[in-house]
């Protein structure tokens, strides 16, 4: 039986939520898992300006109306007839909770999160801050499947690229991906150049995957330089035809600011395929 039993899907009012919903359903159906769809957005500066125009008395009412409209838009996606079959799907809403803290709390009892890449040009996703994905990854410690804001994804996990480093973050990402790797047809492995590493190379990783029953064809690629890792990972993913990238998410909080590593920042900004990340 797969260890992937519970998926937490974040929904906002954007139509791209339907793409995340479809991928979450596909993964859940393949692993006999349950999907919990959690709707949550945060007030935006636009909301504040609109509310201020109505004076103090209208602020609460306008916030409530805007929130209800966004919730209804997301709920219509969730209730689409073509999403009504298996796997089991639950609807949840954040009410009165800060967005990151609320999603993090629900994430703690989930095996895998399904989140969307930030799109600053999507007015219907304005209620989701630009650092939402990274903040939830860091705060929850749970792995997440991050879905790009553009593109269609007919397959997921058929051809997988693993970005390996002998670090906790990369190891956690690979462990979280094992249920998907067990169903892959091909796996490509590359590593970040690390002349000081004495262990944890790609040969060790291949042996680890085989011990876990991964039967896919495995191909190891040349290491990539750290100063261009993000761009080179995305280029390699395109070259090998990968439909999933597995990598660690590197970052830390400093003075109320989330500071991401270069490769994590580049991939989250420029991703062209779904990425399974763990902090």
C-alpha positions as CSV (number, residue, x, y, z in Angstrom):
1,X,0.0,0.0,0.0
2,X,1.3,3.5,-0.9
3,X,2.4,5.7,2.0
4,X,0.7,8.6,0.2
5,X,-2.7,8.7,1.8
6,X,-3.6,12.4,2.4
7,X,-3.2,15.4,0.0
8,X,-3.9,19.0,1.0
9,X,-4.8,21.1,-2.0
10,X,-4.8,24.9,-1.7
11,X,-7.5,26.6,-3.7
12,X,-7.9,30.3,-4.5
13,X,-10.3,32.1,-6.9
14,X,-8.0,31.7,-9.9
15,X,-9.0,29.4,-12.8
16,X,-5.6,27.8,-12.4
17,X,-7.0,26.2,-9.3
18,X,-8.7,23.8,-11.7
19,X,-5.3,22.6,-13.0
20,X,-4.1,21.9,-9.4
21,X,-7.3,20.2,-8.6
22,X,-7.0,17.9,-11.6
23,X,-3.4,16.9,-10.7
24,X,-4.3,16.3,-7.1
25,X,-7.2,14.1,-8.1
26,X,-4.9,12.1,-10.5
27,X,-2.2,11.6,-7.8
28,X,-4.8,10.6,-5.2
29,X,-6.6,8.2,-7.5
30,X,-3.3,6.4,-8.3
31,X,-2.4,6.1,-4.6
32,X,-5.9,5.5,-3.1
33,X,-5.6,8.8,-1.2
34,X,-8.0,11.5,0.0
35,X,-7.8,15.1,-1.2
36,X,-8.7,17.9,1.1
37,X,-9.3,21.1,-0.8
38,X,-8.6,24.1,1.4
39,X,-9.8,27.5,0.3
40,X,-7.9,30.5,1.6
41,X,-6.9,34.0,0.5
42,X,-5.6,37.0,2.3
43,X,-6.9,40.6,2.1
44,X,-5.0,42.7,-0.5
45,X,-4.0,46.3,-0.8
46,X,-6.7,46.5,-3.6
47,X,-9.3,45.3,-1.1
48,X,-8.2,47.9,1.4
49,X,-8.4,50.7,-1.1
50,X,-11.9,49.6,-2.3
51,X,-13.1,49.3,1.3
52,X,-11.6,52.7,2.3
53,X,-13.6,54.4,-0.5
54,X,-16.8,53.3,1.3
55,X,-15.7,54.7,4.7
56,X,-15.2,52.8,7.9
57,X,-18.8,51.5,8.0
58,X,-18.5,49.8,4.7
59,X,-15.1,48.1,5.3
60,X,-16.3,44.9,7.0
61,X,-19.2,44.5,4.6
62,X,-17.1,44.9,1.5
63,X,-14.4,42.5,2.8
64,X,-17.1,39.9,3.5
65,X,-18.6,40.3,0.0
66,X,-15.2,40.0,-1.7
67,X,-14.3,37.0,0.4
68,X,-17.6,35.3,-0.4
69,X,-17.2,35.9,-4.1
70,X,-13.8,34.4,-4.2
71,X,-14.9,31.5,-2.1
72,X,-17.9,30.9,-4.5
73,X,-15.6,31.0,-7.5
74,X,-13.3,28.4,-6.0
75,X,-16.3,26.3,-4.9
76,X,-17.7,26.2,-8.4
77,X,-14.4,24.7,-9.6
78,X,-14.5,22.1,-6.8
79,X,-18.1,21.2,-7.7
80,X,-17.5,20.8,-11.4
81,X,-19.3,17.6,-12.6
82,X,-16.1,16.1,-14.0
83,X,-14.5,16.3,-10.6
84,X,-17.4,14.5,-8.8
85,X,-16.1,11.0,-9.1
86,X,-13.4,9.2,-7.0
87,X,-11.1,9.8,-5.2
88,X,-12.7,11.0,-2.0
89,X,-12.5,14.8,-1.9
90,X,-13.3,17.1,1.1
91,X,-13.9,20.9,1.2
92,X,-12.5,23.1,3.9
93,X,-12.2,26.9,4.3
94,X,-10.0,29.2,6.3
95,X,-12.1,31.6,8.2
96,X,-10.5,34.4,10.1
97,X,-7.0,32.8,10.1
98,X,-3.9,34.3,8.6
99,X,-3.3,32.5,5.3
100,X,0.2,31.0,5.8
101,X,-0.5,30.0,9.4
102,X,-3.9,28.5,8.5
103,X,-2.6,26.4,5.6
104,X,0.4,25.3,7.7
105,X,-1.8,24.1,10.5
106,X,-3.8,21.9,8.0
107,X,-0.6,20.8,6.4
108,X,0.8,19.1,9.5
109,X,-1.6,16.2,9.1
110,X,-1.1,15.7,5.4
111,X,1.4,13.6,3.4
112,X,1.7,16.0,0.4
113,X,0.6,19.5,-0.3
114,X,-0.5,20.7,-3.7
115,X,0.2,24.4,-4.2
116,X,0.3,26.9,-7.1
117,X,3.2,28.9,-8.4
118,X,2.7,32.6,-7.7
119,X,1.4,34.6,-10.7
120,X,1.7,38.4,-10.1
121,X,-0.3,39.1,-13.2
122,X,-3.4,37.1,-12.2
123,X,-5.8,39.5,-10.5
124,X,-7.9,36.6,-9.2
125,X,-5.0,35.2,-7.3
126,X,-4.0,38.6,-5.6
127,X,-5.0,37.2,-2.3
128,X,-2.0,34.8,-2.3
129,X,1.3,36.5,-1.5
130,X,4.4,35.9,-3.6
131,X,6.2,34.0,-0.8
132,X,3.3,31.8,0.0
133,X,4.7,28.5,-1.3
134,X,8.1,28.9,0.3
135,X,6.6,30.2,3.6
136,X,4.3,27.1,3.9
137,X,7.2,24.7,3.0
138,X,9.5,26.2,5.6
139,X,6.8,26.6,8.3
140,X,5.2,23.1,7.9
141,X,8.2,21.0,7.0
142,X,5.9,19.1,4.7
143,X,6.6,18.3,1.0
144,X,4.7,20.1,-1.7
145,X,3.9,19.5,-5.3
146,X,4.1,23.0,-6.8
147,X,2.1,23.5,-10.0
148,X,3.2,26.1,-12.6
149,X,0.8,29.0,-13.3
150,X,1.0,28.2,-17.0
151,X,0.9,25.1,-19.2
152,X,-1.0,21.8,-19.3
153,X,0.3,18.6,-17.8
154,X,-1.0,15.4,-19.3
155,X,1.3,13.2,-17.2
156,X,2.9,13.5,-13.9
157,X,5.8,11.3,-12.6
158,X,6.3,9.3,-15.8
159,X,9.7,10.8,-16.4
160,X,11.3,12.4,-13.3
161,X,14.4,14.5,-12.8
162,X,15.9,14.5,-9.3
163,X,18.2,17.4,-8.3
164,X,20.4,15.7,-5.7
165,X,22.6,17.2,-3.0
166,X,23.8,15.4,0.1
167,X,21.5,17.6,2.3
168,X,18.5,17.1,4.5
169,X,16.3,19.1,2.1
170,X,17.1,16.9,-0.9
171,X,16.8,13.7,1.1
172,X,13.4,14.7,2.4
173,X,12.2,15.5,-1.1
174,X,13.3,12.2,-2.5
175,X,11.7,10.3,0.4
176,X,8.5,12.2,-0.1
177,X,8.6,11.4,-3.9
178,X,9.1,7.6,-3.4
179,X,5.4,6.7,-4.0
180,X,5.6,8.6,-7.4
181,X,9.1,7.3,-8.2
182,X,7.8,3.8,-7.8
183,X,5.5,4.3,-10.7
184,X,7.9,6.2,-13.0
185,X,9.1,4.9,-16.3
186,X,12.4,6.8,-16.3
187,X,14.4,8.7,-13.6
188,X,17.1,11.2,-14.4
189,X,19.5,12.2,-11.6
190,X,21.8,15.2,-11.5
191,X,23.8,16.7,-8.7
192,X,25.1,20.1,-7.8
193,X,28.9,20.3,-7.9
194,X,30.3,19.9,-4.4
195,X,34.0,19.1,-4.3
196,X,33.9,18.7,-0.5
197,X,31.2,16.0,-0.4
198,X,32.6,12.7,0.6
199,X,29.3,10.7,0.6
200,X,25.8,10.9,-0.6
201,X,26.6,10.9,-4.3
202,X,24.3,9.9,-7.1
203,X,25.4,6.3,-7.0
204,X,24.3,6.1,-3.4
205,X,21.0,7.6,-4.3
206,X,20.5,5.1,-7.1
207,X,21.2,2.3,-4.7
208,X,18.7,3.8,-2.2
209,X,16.0,3.9,-4.8
210,X,16.5,0.3,-5.8
211,X,16.3,-0.8,-2.2
212,X,12.9,0.9,-2.1
213,X,11.7,-1.1,-5.1
214,X,12.0,1.6,-7.7
215,X,12.2,-0.3,-11.0
216,X,12.4,2.6,-13.5
217,X,15.3,3.1,-15.8
218,X,17.8,5.4,-14.1
219,X,20.1,7.7,-15.9
220,X,22.8,9.8,-14.2
221,X,23.7,13.1,-15.7
222,X,26.8,15.4,-15.3
223,X,26.8,17.6,-12.2
224,X,25.7,21.2,-12.6
225,X,27.4,24.3,-11.1
226,X,25.9,25.9,-8.1
227,X,25.8,29.4,-9.4
228,X,23.5,28.5,-12.3
229,X,21.7,25.5,-10.8
230,X,18.1,26.7,-11.1
231,X,18.3,27.6,-14.8
232,X,20.3,24.5,-15.7
233,X,17.8,22.2,-13.9
234,X,14.9,23.6,-15.9
235,X,16.9,23.3,-19.1
236,X,17.8,19.7,-18.3
237,X,14.2,18.9,-17.4
238,X,13.1,20.1,-20.8
239,X,16.0,18.2,-22.5
240,X,15.1,14.8,-21.0
241,X,11.3,15.4,-21.3
242,X,10.7,15.3,-17.5
243,X,7.2,15.9,-16.3
244,X,8.2,16.2,-12.6
245,X,11.3,17.7,-10.9
246,X,12.2,16.6,-7.4
247,X,14.4,18.9,-5.3
248,X,15.1,20.4,-1.9
249,X,13.8,23.9,-1.0
250,X,16.6,25.9,0.6
251,X,15.8,28.9,2.7
252,X,15.5,30.5,6.1
253,X,13.7,33.3,7.9
254,X,15.6,36.4,8.8
255,X,14.2,39.5,10.4
256,X,10.6,38.7,9.2
257,X,11.9,38.0,5.7
258,X,12.1,34.7,4.0
259,X,15.5,34.3,2.3
260,X,15.6,31.5,-0.4
261,X,18.6,29.9,-2.0
262,X,19.4,30.7,-5.6
263,X,18.2,27.5,-7.2
264,X,15.0,27.4,-5.1
265,X,14.2,31.0,-6.0
266,X,14.9,30.5,-9.7
267,X,12.8,27.4,-9.9
268,X,9.8,28.8,-8.0
269,X,9.9,31.9,-10.3
270,X,10.5,30.3,-13.6
271,X,9.2,26.7,-13.3
272,X,7.9,25.0,-16.5
273,X,6.9,21.7,-15.0
274,X,5.4,20.5,-11.6
275,X,8.1,20.5,-8.9
276,X,8.0,18.3,-5.7
277,X,9.9,20.3,-3.1
278,X,10.7,19.7,0.6
279,X,12.5,21.9,3.2
